[in-house]
């Protein structure tokens, strides 16, 4: 854009100053209006915003034309623009003339096409009038054909869905055909047909639905009867170790569970078959007489187990091993598929609600049913096991053997509880056997006790436990060891062992107590303690005898107190201190009573000196002599403890005598109110009896 301004300088456009003093004239008025218009024009131009788009476009157009800002250019600018506009309008008119010519040609072509279309409409209308009947007939035939084809499709679909082929019917109902995958597929299809018949029964014409329902019901019942008979045949020769047979039988049982009555009948048949098989196997394991060409690799139990306890243990071990194997095999057979059988039984009860009882809270508990089935399978084994075990129990008079058998049976009972549950019928066998063994144990023990009581005479000279107690303790060791290895000791209470102690220990302890009553003291207490020590030695190694050991400690404490009292009396008598104690028993702590002590016969100088000398002779060997009284006591620590306690009590008695002597001397010789007539050369009681309690404690320590 040129740098020259489009507008004249402000100075060139300066307005003349009006002379207000001159008078008004026409020429002056015209000049004044011109000046006002020019001023307004200038003001308008100056107030215009150069940011306006129109002004900017105008300026850009002027700049593009390279127009110089001169007076001539400004005068010709409007004429040039108008001339250019006229020229452009002429070009546009010329172009529109060509367009109008082309439109006239197009209009002529359209008129020709319209005439051709009218002719074609005429021909088409005539053709429609001629072909309309034919088209209507063809449309009717096509509609009929579509209806027939739809009916054919419906009939084919109905036939394929609600009917099975003769081949499938033969597979499903014929006993000559095997029970395989084809059988189960056919059965599944027929059950679906039976279920879908509900749709047919919901229509107005129910005759077809009833016919199909009746036919499918007959086929399903025949299939379940075939499956039921097939499972029974398989159960007769079922090998529980064969996984392939188990798989087919397991699937068959799952399907048969939809008929709960047939399923339960199969279970009963299976239980009877397995009971017979297990009974024969157990008898063969006992005697070695294998049946059905059965070969035994192990030696028969009756030939191998010569010891009665091992014989019973081997039978119980065989029963336990068989139970574990039977449970594992039946678990795979009946409940390996989760809740499939339960769902099948529920479906069967829904289809046959008359089979449900009011008490059926649980439709089918797989674990419980398995435990019951295994228990039923073991019925024959349990019967034979009970007979053989009771024969062993009743044919032996050894009480320890009967108790060991009872513990062994108790151990296996706890094992079978874990395997079959607490409600299993098999546990009744163990309860009966355990009760029978314990009754035999008590009977044998009472016979033994009666025999021993008839032979009781006197206690041994050395006051040691008698032979019958030693024999009873040897038996008790065996019984306690057997109990400790049994399950009954696991709870730690030991309540069941208390009855054993009542039978095997209490009668012999009572016999020892009766023998001790005939002995002089301290023999009776020493004999009782020796017997209790021997019993404690046996029982102290077992935790389940803690209660009885506590009772025995209390009894030993009573006898120990008697020995302490005896030893204290011995020390007091032997030392001569008892005479002083007896004399001082009537002296109180009052001054008048204490002053009478020197007048007592035993406290006269000669007598008191004699007691003091006798005490000095006694003290050096006092403890040895006292311990000699307890030489038959079989616990050295207990001898020392009893003797030390007796010596302590003797020192307390000596302190009593010493306190009285010192109190009397203090009143008679050292008190300010003492009698003045007493000669100072007269010896005091302390002079006559110089031993102190401290010296006594040192000598007897």
QUIPEPE-V186586 format. One record per backbone hydrogen bond with DSSP energy under -0.5 kcal/mol. NH is the residue of the N-H (numbers start at 1). CO is the residue of the C=O. Records with the same first field share a line. If there is no record, write none. Layout:
BEGIN
NH: CO + CO
END
This chain:
BEGIN
13: 9
14: 11
20: 18
22: 19
29: 25
30: 26
31: 27
32: 28
33: 29
34: 30
35: 31
36: 32
37: 33
38: 34
39: 35
40: 36
41: 37
42: 38
43: 39
44: 40
45: 41
46: 42
47: 43
48: 44 + 45
50: 48
52: 49
56: 52
57: 53
58: 54
59: 55
60: 56
61: 57
62: 58
63: 59
64: 60
65: 61
66: 63
67: 62
70: 68
74: 70
75: 71
76: 72
77: 73
80: 76
81: 77
82: 78
83: 79
84: 80
85: 81
86: 82
87: 83
88: 84
89: 85
90: 86
91: 87
92: 88
93: 89
94: 90
95: 91
96: 92
97: 93
98: 94
99: 95
100: 96
101: 97
102: 98
103: 99
104: 100
105: 101
106: 102
107: 103
108: 104
109: 105
110: 106
111: 107
112: 108
113: 109
114: 110
115: 111
116: 112
117: 113
118: 114
119: 115
120: 116
121: 117
122: 118
123: 119
124: 120
125: 121
126: 122
127: 123
128: 124
129: 125
130: 126
131: 127
132: 128
135: 131
136: 132
137: 133
138: 134
139: 135
140: 136
141: 137
142: 138
143: 139
144: 140
145: 141
146: 142
147: 143
148: 144
149: 145
150: 146
151: 147
152: 148
153: 149
154: 150
155: 151
156: 152
157: 153
158: 154
159: 155
160: 156
161: 157
162: 158
163: 159
169: 165
170: 166
171: 167
172: 168
173: 169
174: 170
177: 174
180: 178
184: 180
185: 181
186: 182
187: 183
188: 184
189: 185
190: 186
191: 187
192: 188
193: 189
194: 190
195: 191
196: 192
197: 193
198: 195
199: 196
200: 196
201: 197
202: 198 + 199
203: 200
206: 204
210: 206
211: 207
212: 208
213: 209
214: 210
215: 211
216: 212
217: 213
218: 214
219: 215
220: 216
221: 217
222: 218
223: 219
224: 220
225: 221
226: 222
227: 223
228: 224
229: 225
230: 226
231: 227
232: 228
233: 229
234: 230
235: 231
236: 232
237: 233 + 234
238: 235
240: 238
242: 239
243: 241
246: 242
247: 243
248: 244
249: 245
250: 246
251: 247
252: 248
253: 249
254: 250
255: 251
256: 252
257: 253
258: 255
259: 256
260: 258
263: 259
264: 260
265: 261
266: 262
267: 263
268: 264
269: 265
270: 266
271: 267
272: 268
273: 269
274: 270
275: 271
276: 272
277: 273
278: 274
279: 275
280: 276
281: 277
282: 278
283: 279
284: 280
285: 281
286: 282
287: 283
288: 284
290: 288
294: 291
297: 295
301: 285
302: 286
304: 300
305: 301
306: 304
311: 307
312: 308
313: 309
314: 310
315: 311
316: 312
317: 313
318: 314
319: 315
320: 316
321: 317
322: 318
323: 319
324: 320
325: 321
326: 322
327: 323
328: 324
329: 325
330: 326
331: 327
332: 328
333: 329
334: 330
335: 331
338: 335
340: 337
343: 339
344: 340
345: 341
346: 342
347: 343
348: 344
349: 345
350: 346
351: 347
352: 348
355: 352
356: 353
360: 357
361: 359
363: 361
366: 364
369: 365
370: 366
371: 367
372: 368
373: 369
374: 370
375: 371
376: 372
377: 373
378: 374
379: 376
382: 378
383: 379
384: 380
385: 381
386: 382
387: 383
388: 384
389: 385
390: 386
391: 387
392: 388
393: 389
394: 390
395: 391
396: 393
399: 397
402: 398
403: 399
404: 400
405: 401
406: 402
407: 403
408: 404
409: 405
410: 406
411: 407
412: 408
413: 409
414: 410
415: 411
416: 412
417: 413
418: 414
419: 415
420: 416
421: 417
424: 421
427: 424
428: 425
429: 425 + 426
430: 426
431: 427
432: 428
433: 429
434: 430
435: 431
436: 432
437: 433
438: 434
439: 435
440: 436
441: 437
442: 438
443: 439
444: 440
445: 441
446: 442
447: 443
448: 444
449: 445
450: 446
451: 447
452: 448
453: 449
454: 450
455: 451 + 452
456: 453
460: 464
463: 460
470: 466
471: 467
472: 468
473: 469
474: 470
475: 471
476: 472
477: 473
478: 474
479: 475
480: 476
481: 477
482: 478
483: 479
484: 480
485: 481
486: 483
489: 483 + 486
490: 487
492: 489
498: 494 + 495
499: 495
500: 496
501: 497
502: 498
503: 499
504: 500
505: 501
506: 501
509: 505
510: 506
511: 507
512: 508
513: 509
514: 510
515: 511
516: 512
517: 513
518: 514 + 515
519: 516
523: 520
524: 520
526: 522
527: 523
528: 524
529: 525
530: 526
531: 527
532: 528
533: 529
534: 530
535: 531
536: 532
537: 533
538: 534
539: 535
540: 536
542: 539
545: 542
546: 543
549: 545
550: 546
551: 547
552: 548
553: 549
554: 550
555: 551
556: 552
557: 553
558: 554
559: 555
560: 556
561: 557
562: 558
563: 559
564: 560
565: 561
566: 562
567: 563
568: 564
569: 565
570: 566
571: 567
572: 568
573: 569
574: 570
575: 571
576: 572 + 573
577: 572
578: 572
579: 576
580: 576
581: 577
582: 578
583: 579
584: 580
585: 581 + 582
586: 583
587: 584
594: 590
595: 591
596: 593
597: 594
599: 596
600: 597
603: 600
604: 601
608: 604
609: 605
610: 606
611: 607
612: 608
613: 609
614: 610
615: 611
616: 612
617: 613
618: 614
619: 615
620: 616
621: 618
622: 619
625: 621
626: 622
627: 623
628: 624
629: 625 + 626
630: 627
631: 628
633: 630
639: 635
640: 636
641: 637
642: 638
643: 639
644: 640
645: 641
646: 642
647: 643
648: 644
649: 645
650: 646
651: 647
652: 648
653: 649
654: 650
655: 651
656: 652
657: 653
658: 654
659: 655
660: 656
661: 657
662: 658
663: 659
664: 660
665: 661
666: 662
667: 663
668: 664
669: 665
670: 665
671: 666
674: 671
678: 675
682: 679
688: 684
689: 685
696: 692
697: 693
698: 694
699: 695
700: 696
701: 698
END
